[in-house]
Amino acid sequence: MSSEQARILPAEPQKKSSSGFGLWISGVAFTFFIALLGYFLAKVPGFDHIGQLACSIIIAIIYRQFFGYPEIIRKGITFSSKRLLRAAIILYGLKLNIDVVLHDGLGLLLRDACVITFAILFTIWFAKMLKADKMISILLGVGTGVCGAAAIAAVAPIVKSKDEDTAIGVGIIALVGTVFAIVYTILRPFLPLSPVEYGSWTGMSLHEIAQVALAAAPGGQDALAIGLLAKLGRVFLLVPLCFIFMYWMKRKNNDDSEGDAKIEFPWFLVGFIILSILGSYVFGHSIPVSAGVLNGVSTATTWLLTAAMVGLGLNVSLKDLRTKALKPLIAMVITSIVLSVVTYLVAL
């Protein structure tokens, strides 16, 4: 072997490593590119009510059907759907003001606990009656009861949900929740509810924080404030709910033949709690933080969550969507209707 060949051969692993890193970056960039397309689609009249998250998932699913899964950049896409998803949940903690919930919303917190319990159990029960897909139904129950896509994203790794099931759940919750928010704004002038009662109703029954803001804002500042407070209470209960699911999964594994299966501790929830505490008691208090910075973090959270959902959406096939999603969708819609009626009566 010549000295020239000896110099060339050791360089091969470096070339392969560099190529692998480039493909990884390409995969991550690809999820953000589709998220960008979703952002622009959400500006189109009609789609503007659906939102960037749902639009991006729709584009990702359509891409998968026409072009297949981009296997060559799978590692980067998987990074977005796993790691960026956890980062988004951690940053989501800044949206939760623990101090406000504990001081002004203890009564609402008790109601929120009842809402979450009812939404999950009723969805699972009704889905069982319909013989619907169990995992998607659980995710939809959690999303309906707590805080939509963020709740589904937090619970999914604990219950060992497949990426395609998680994406289906997030897509359904975003679309249906938006429809309900629009219906609320249409019904508001005809309902015998004060602004505070109307805000309480929206906060206890709608799925996403953005959907609560959309529906409550037409009722005035008081309706918006109490609506967001009621919704924050449900977000606050996401953490104990995750630990309940961890306990349930451990019991389930012990009862099954897979008794040795390990449940990964959701460390991202620790980050969620830390940022919630910092946002509630440190940022803006002992450490001044401008509203612009907090808005920037909120925007970054949205983009990270959207890119992650694109990664999940690329795993969905229309065949699975037709065969697995219809019955859980029916169960979730019925649950949302019943929940809206019950919380309306409570708000009176």
C-alpha positions in Angstrom: 0.0 0.0 0.0 1.5 3.4 -1.0 1.8 6.2 1.5 -0.7 8.2 -0.6 -3.3 5.4 -0.2 -2.6 5.2 3.6 -3.4 8.9 3.9 -6.7 8.5 2.0 -8.2 5.5 3.7 -8.4 7.0 7.3 -10.4 9.9 5.9 -13.4 7.7 4.9 -15.0 7.4 8.3 -14.9 11.2 8.7 -16.6 11.6 5.3 -19.3 9.2 6.3 -19.8 11.0 9.6 -20.0 14.4 7.9 -22.6 13.0 5.5 -24.6 11.5 8.3 -24.6 14.9 10.1 -25.7 16.6 7.0 -28.6 14.2 6.5 -29.6 14.7 10.1 -29.7 18.5 9.7 -31.6 18.1 6.5 -34.2 16.0 8.3 -34.7 18.6 11.0 -34.8 21.4 8.4 -37.4 19.5 6.4 -39.8 19.4 9.4 -39.3 23.2 9.9 -39.9 23.8 6.1 -43.2 22.0 6.3 -44.0 23.9 9.5 -43.3 27.1 7.5 -45.7 25.9 4.7 -48.3 25.3 7.5 -47.7 28.8 8.8 -48.5 30.3 5.4 -51.4 28.0 4.8 -52.9 29.2 8.2 -52.9 32.7 6.8 -55.3 31.7 4.0 -59.0 32.6 4.8 -60.8 29.5 6.1 -57.5 27.9 7.2 -56.8 30.8 9.5 -59.2 29.3 12.1 -57.5 25.9 12.0 -54.1 27.2 12.9 -50.5 26.5 12.0 -50.3 23.2 13.9 -53.2 21.5 12.2 -52.3 22.9 8.8 -48.7 21.6 9.1 -49.9 18.1 10.1 -52.3 18.1 7.1 -49.4 19.0 4.7 -47.2 16.4 6.3 -49.8 13.7 5.8 -50.4 14.7 2.2 -46.7 14.7 1.5 -46.5 11.1 2.9 -49.3 9.9 0.6 -47.8 11.3 -2.6 -44.0 11.0 -2.0 -43.7 8.4 0.8 -41.6 8.7 3.9 -38.2 10.4 3.3 -36.1 7.5 4.6 -32.8 9.1 3.8 -33.4 11.9 6.4 -35.3 9.7 8.9 -32.8 10.5 11.8 -33.4 14.2 11.6 -37.2 13.8 11.4 -37.1 11.4 14.4 -35.1 14.0 16.3 -37.8 16.6 15.6 -40.6 14.3 16.6 -38.9 13.1 19.8 -36.4 15.7 21.1 -37.9 18.9 19.8 -41.2 17.7 21.1 -39.8 17.4 24.6 -38.2 20.8 24.3 -41.5 22.3 23.3 -43.3 20.8 26.3 -40.6 22.2 28.6 -40.9 25.7 27.2 -44.7 25.3 27.4 -44.3 25.5 31.2 -43.8 29.3 30.9 -47.4 29.6 29.9 -48.5 28.3 33.3 -48.7 30.9 36.0 -48.8 28.7 39.1 -49.2 31.7 41.5 -52.4 32.9 39.7 -53.8 29.4 39.7 -53.2 28.7 43.4 -54.4 32.1 44.7 -57.3 32.9 42.4 -58.4 29.6 40.9 -58.6 27.0 43.6 -62.4 26.7 43.1 -61.9 26.4 39.3 -59.0 23.9 40.0 -61.5 21.5 41.6 -63.9 21.9 38.7 -61.0 21.4 36.3 -60.0 18.1 38.0 -63.6 16.9 37.5 -63.5 18.0 33.8 -60.3 16.0 33.2 -61.6 12.9 35.0 -64.9 13.0 33.1 -63.4 13.7 29.7 -60.9 10.8 29.9 -63.1 8.2 31.4 -66.1 9.0 29.2 -64.1 9.0 26.0 -62.5 5.7 26.9 -65.9 4.2 27.9 -67.7 5.5 24.7 -64.8 4.4 22.5 -65.0 0.9 24.0 -68.7 0.8 23.2 -67.8 1.7 19.6 -64.8 -0.7 19.5 -62.6 2.2 18.6 -58.8 2.2 18.7 -57.9 2.2 22.4 -54.6 4.2 22.2 -56.0 7.0 20.0 -59.0 7.2 22.2 -56.9 7.6 25.4 -54.9 10.4 23.7 -58.1 12.2 22.6 -59.5 11.8 26.1 -56.4 13.4 27.6 -56.4 16.2 24.9 -60.1 16.9 25.5 -59.7 17.0 29.2 -56.4 18.9 29.7 -54.9 21.1 27.0 -55.1 19.6 23.5 -52.0 18.9 21.6 -49.6 19.7 24.4 -51.3 17.2 26.7 -51.3 14.5 24.1 -47.6 15.2 23.4 -46.8 14.9 27.1 -48.7 11.7 27.7 -47.8 9.9 24.4 -44.3 8.7 25.4 -45.6 7.5 28.8 -48.3 5.3 27.4 -46.0 4.1 24.6 -48.1 5.6 21.8 -46.9 5.0 18.2 -45.9 8.2 16.3 -48.8 7.8 13.9 -51.3 7.4 16.7 -50.0 10.6 18.4 -50.1 12.5 15.1 -53.7 11.4 14.4 -54.7 12.4 18.0 -53.1 15.8 17.7 -54.6 16.5 14.3 -58.1 15.5 15.4 -57.9 17.6 18.6 -56.7 20.7 16.8 -59.4 20.5 14.1 -62.4 19.6 16.3 -61.3 22.0 19.1 -61.2 24.9 16.6 -64.7 24.0 15.3 -66.0 24.1 18.9 -64.4 27.5 19.6 -66.0 29.0 16.5 -69.4 27.5 17.5 -69.0 29.1 20.9 -68.5 32.5 19.4 -71.6 32.1 17.3 -73.7 31.0 20.3 -72.4 33.6 22.7 -74.9 36.4 21.9 -77.8 34.0 22.4 -76.7 32.5 25.7 -78.0 33.9 29.1 -74.5 34.0 30.5 -72.6 36.9 32.1 -69.1 37.6 30.8 -67.6 35.8 33.8 -69.9 32.8 33.4 -69.2 32.6 29.7 -65.4 32.8 30.3 -65.6 30.1 32.9 -67.5 27.9 30.5 -65.0 28.3 27.7 -62.0 27.7 30.0 -63.5 24.5 31.5 -64.7 22.9 28.2 -62.5 23.9 25.2 -59.4 22.0 24.3 -56.5 24.4 23.6 -55.4 27.6 25.2 -55.5 29.4 21.8 -59.1 28.1 21.3 -60.2 29.4 24.7 -58.7 32.8 23.8 -60.5 32.7 20.4 -63.9 31.9 22.0 -63.6 34.0 25.2 -62.3 37.3 23.7 -65.6 38.3 22.1 -67.1 38.2 25.6 -64.8 41.0 26.8 -61.7 41.3 29.1 -63.5 39.7 32.1 -64.5 36.7 30.0 -61.0 36.3 28.6 -59.4 36.6 32.0 -61.5 34.0 33.7 -61.5 31.7 30.7 -57.7 31.6 30.6 -57.6 31.2 34.4 -59.9 28.1 34.2 -57.7 26.8 31.3 -54.5 27.3 33.2 -55.9 25.1 36.0 -56.3 22.3 33.6 -52.7 22.8 32.3 -51.6 22.8 36.0 -53.1 19.3 36.4 -51.2 17.9 33.5 -48.2 17.0 35.7 -50.1 14.9 38.3 -52.0 13.3 35.4 -48.8 12.2 33.8 -47.6 10.6 37.0 -51.0 8.8 37.3 -50.5 7.4 33.8 -47.0 6.3 34.8 -48.4 4.4 37.8 -51.1 2.9 35.5 -48.6 1.8 32.9 -46.4 0.1 35.6 -49.4 -1.7 37.0 -50.4 -2.7 33.5 -47.0 -4.1 32.7 -46.9 -6.0 36.0 -50.3 -7.6 35.1 -49.1 -8.5 31.6 -46.4 -10.9 30.5 -44.2 -7.9 29.9 -43.6 -7.4 33.6 -40.0 -6.4 33.1 -40.8 -3.6 30.6 -39.5 -0.3 32.0 -41.4 3.0 31.9 -39.1 5.8 31.0 -39.4 8.6 33.5 -40.7 11.8 31.7 -37.8 14.1 32.6 -39.2 16.7 30.3 -41.9 17.2 32.9 -39.2 18.3 35.4 -38.2 21.0 33.0 -41.9 21.9 32.5 -42.2 22.3 36.3 -39.0 24.3 36.7 -39.9 26.8 33.9 -43.4 27.1 35.4 -41.9 28.1 38.7 -39.4 30.4 37.1 -42.1 32.0 35.0 -44.5 32.4 38.0 -42.1 33.6 40.7 -38.7 34.7 39.1 -39.1 36.1 35.6 -40.7 39.5 35.8 -40.2 39.6 39.6 -36.6 39.3 40.9 -35.3 39.0 37.3 -36.9 41.6 34.9 -37.9 40.0 31.6 -39.6 42.0 28.9 -42.9 41.0 27.3 -41.1 40.8 24.0 -38.7 38.1 25.3 -41.6 36.1 26.7 -43.5 36.4 23.4 -40.4 35.3 21.6 -40.2 32.2 23.7 -43.9 31.5 23.1 -43.3 31.8 19.4 -40.3 29.5 19.6 -42.5 27.0 21.5 -45.1 27.0 18.8 -42.5 26.4 16.1 -40.8 23.6 18.0 -44.1 21.9 18.7 -45.2 22.3 15.0 -41.9 20.9 13.7 -42.3 17.9 16.1 -45.9 17.3 14.9 -44.7 17.4 11.3 -42.3 14.6 12.2 -45.2 12.6 13.6 -47.5 13.4 10.8 -45.1 11.9 8.2 -45.8 8.6 9.9 -49.5 8.7 9.1 -51.0 6.9 6.1 -54.5 7.7 4.9 -55.4 4.0 5.2 -54.6 4.1 8.9 -56.5 7.4 9.1 -59.6 5.9 7.6 -59.5 2.6 9.6 -58.3 3.9 13.0 -59.4 7.5 13.3 -63.2 7.5 12.6 -64.5 5.8 15.7 -62.2 7.6 18.2 -63.2 10.9 16.4 -66.9 10.1 17.0 -66.1 9.2 20.7 -64.2 12.5 21.2 -66.9 14.6 19.5 -69.6 13.1 21.6 -67.5 13.6 24.7 -66.9 17.2 23.8 -70.6 17.9 23.3 -71.6 16.3 26.6 -68.7 18.2 28.4 -69.9 21.5 26.9 -73.4 20.9 28.1 -72.4 19.8 31.6 -69.9 22.7 32.1 -72.5 25.1 30.7 -74.9 24.1 33.4 -72.1 24.4 36.0 -71.2 27.9 34.8 -74.8 29.2 35.2 
